[in-house]
Amino acid sequence: GGELRWAATSTGAETLAERVRTLQSWGYPIQMLDEAELQNLEPGLVTGPVAAASYSSIDGHVDTQKVIRACLARATENGAQIHSQTTVGGLRLVSSETGARAEQAVEVTGDSIPCDMVVLAAGADIPELAASTEIEFPLYHTFGATIITEPTNPLFENVAVVHTAIDQNPQIAFRQFPDGSVM
């Protein structure tokens, strides 16, 4: 397991080293590597120029589709009602005598679903939903696309996540699932 990143230029190496120092100051187990150490960790990896690299042994990844299915199954077993493929238009709140506000309902197309609690898990749409409750939710937008391949032979010998050079485009993160598919 673990995560491997690298930089192709001296400027990128400085940025990477700063990231490593920050994470280390938080007690996160991460270390800088030179090109030889990177190649020793992942002998089959073709990187191009490497000015510096970092490796964290505790990073990993999960198969998000399986995790979501498991969470939905557990929620349903515990009495939750799942409303998939339902467009949420907003949240209706009620205020108490103390001024505290609590969720009363989720507004959906042509209906209102009563609730005691709401989890905003709508990705890029969270700021819009939060605004319906007068909550500001800043979001930093980045381009991203998720592609999952057909199963293939193992790509990595030791690490779970490999990022392309932090200072070259496109920046891509690769993860391989137990069935061999790559995300």
Salt bridges, closest charged atoms under 4 A:
GLU3 OE2 - ARG5 NH2 2.93
GLU3 OE1 - ARG19 NH2 3.78
GLU3 OE2 - HIS163 NE2 2.79
GLU18 OE1 - ARG21 NH2 2.93
GLU77 OE1 - ARG74 NE 3.71
GLU107 OE2 - ARG92 NH1 3.23
GLU134 OE1 - ARG101 NH1 3.47
